[in-house]
């Protein structure tokens, strides 16, 4: 019985960890989406910066 209890509690810990990971992933996706939307709004400005950054290389 002790082995089963230990297994159950470790499974519960794993599930809790996975749930926390999912929350973090959702938050990360929301964060990245916000950045992407900002980039879209600043697209022209971003392109201008990109050109000036890469023109120095060779």
Secondary structure, DSSP 8 states (H G I E B T S, - for coil): -HHHHHHHHHHHHHHHHHHHHHHHHHHHHHHHHHHHHHHHHTHHHHHHHHHHHHHT--
